[in-house]
Amino acid sequence: MIGRNVLTGRWTFQLVEEYDDGYYQTFRRLEDEVRARLMEGRRHVYEAEMKEQRRTHGLPHHTAVPSSSEAAGASQNDP
């Protein structure tokens, strides 16, 4: 792919930089403030609760948190 002016005077990397530095950075800051205030800084609380409710206790790879080897990047198919 060759760089192009997708908007007058701007290549795609410039659009991404403006988005990152403007809207997205502001959104992330506000999200962090709300999470700190309401959820004690914890992320994905709903998903973690849903995983705990739906996991099958006692089966391999159905643990609440990854084992140390899984956290290190080993796949579920590795021995």
Secondary structure as the mmCIF struct_conf table of DSSP 4:
data_model
#
loop_
_struct_conf.conf_type_id
_struct_conf.id
_struct_conf.beg_label_comp_id
_struct_conf.beg_label_asym_id
_struct_conf.beg_label_seq_id
_struct_conf.end_label_comp_id
_struct_conf.end_label_asym_id
_struct_conf.end_label_seq_id
STRN STRN1 ASN A 5 LEU A 7
TURN_TY1_P TURN_TY1_P1 THR A 8 GLY A 9
STRN STRN2 ARG A 10 TRP A 11
HELX_RH_AL_P HELX_RH_AL_P1 THR A 12 TYR A 19
HELX_RH_PI_P HELX_RH_PI_P1 ASP A 20 TYR A 24
HELX_RH_AL_P HELX_RH_AL_P2 GLN A 25 MET A 39
TURN_TY1_P TURN_TY1_P2 GLU A 40 GLY A 41
BEND BEND1 ARG A 43 HIS A 44
HELX_RH_AL_P HELX_RH_AL_P3 VAL A 45 ARG A 54
BEND BEND2 ARG A 55 ARG A 55
TURN_TY1_P TURN_TY1_P3 HIS A 57 GLY A 58
BEND BEND3 LEU A 59 LEU A 59
TURN_TY1_P TURN_TY1_P4 PRO A 60 HIS A 61
BEND BEND4 THR A 63 VAL A 65
HELX_RH_AL_P HELX_RH_AL_P4 SER A 68 ALA A 71
TURN_TY1_P TURN_TY1_P5 ALA A 72 GLY A 73
TURN_TY1_P TURN_TY1_P6 GLN A 76 ASN A 77
#
